[in-house]
């Protein structure tokens, strides 16, 4: 996802120094991706390592929850 409002903007932007030019930002991951990563850690911690778990479903669930977190920030 691009660095747009749907992605929540950059989670950890890094200022890049460029001699004689304005300082651009290296956006890094989006806030949406960061939230999804945190959610997936919680899902794994809750379920434990279980071969019956479907990683694709968990990944989709993580982004559904991440989207809800972004929406809750700006109702």
C-alpha positions as semicolon CSV with decimal commas, in nm:
position;residue;x (nm);y (nm);z (nm)
1;X;0,000;0,000;0,000
2;X;0,129;0,345;-0,079
3;X;0,203;0,611;0,176
4;X;-0,151;0,752;0,173
5;X;-0,420;0,823;0,428
6;X;-0,569;0,473;0,387
7;X;-0,237;0,331;0,505
8;X;-0,221;0,572;0,796
9;X;0,094;0,740;0,668
10;X;0,445;0,633;0,761
11;X;0,494;0,443;1,086
12;X;0,861;0,530;1,127
13;X;0,966;0,799;0,875
14;X;1,338;0,859;0,843
15;X;1,480;1,198;0,747
16;X;1,741;1,164;0,473
17;X;2,018;1,424;0,448
18;X;2,092;1,547;0,099
19;X;2,356;1,818;0,055
20;X;2,207;2,145;-0,070
21;X;1,857;2,006;-0,121
22;X;1,543;1,984;0,093
23;X;1,533;1,690;0,328
24;X;1,312;1,416;0,180
25;X;1,163;1,143;0,393
26;X;1,211;0,771;0,355
27;X;0,863;0,660;0,457
28;X;0,938;0,304;0,568
29;X;0,633;0,092;0,642
30;X;0,284;0,231;0,671
31;X;0,107;0,257;1,002
32;X;-0,141;0,002;0,863
33;X;0,141;-0,250;0,809
34;X;0,277;-0,182;1,159
35;X;-0,065;-0,235;1,316
36;X;-0,115;-0,559;1,118
37;X;0,225;-0,683;1,236
38;X;0,132;-0,617;1,597
39;X;-0,205;-0,788;1,550
40;X;-0,048;-1,099;1,396
41;X;0,184;-1,129;1,696
42;X;-0,120;-1,125;1,924
43;X;-0,302;-1,384;1,713
44;X;-0,001;-1,615;1,722
45;X;0,048;-1,563;2,095
46;X;-0,315;-1,641;2,160
47;X;-0,326;-1,953;1,942
48;X;0,029;-2,074;1,990
49;X;0,211;-2,252;1,712
50;X;-0,053;-2,480;1,565
51;X;-0,020;-2,650;1,226
52;X;-0,398;-2,630;1,184
53;X;-0,383;-2,248;1,172
54;X;-0,413;-2,102;0,824
55;X;-0,151;-1,825;0,785
56;X;-0,338;-1,669;0,492
57;X;-0,653;-1,628;0,700
58;X;-0,457;-1,489;0,994
59;X;-0,285;-1,237;0,767
60;X;-0,619;-1,124;0,626
61;X;-0,764;-1,099;0,977
62;X;-0,465;-0,891;1,089
63;X;-0,532;-0,636;0,814
64;X;-0,904;-0,626;0,890
65;X;-0,819;-0,541;1,251
66;X;-0,548;-0,294;1,142
67;X;-0,804;-0,117;0,923
68;X;-1,043;-0,097;1,219
69;X;-0,765;0,053;1,432
70;X;-0,696;0,317;1,167
71;X;-1,067;0,397;1,143
72;X;-1,092;0,430;1,522
73;X;-0,812;0,688;1,515
74;X;-1,015;0,914;1,283
75;X;-1,386;0,831;1,311
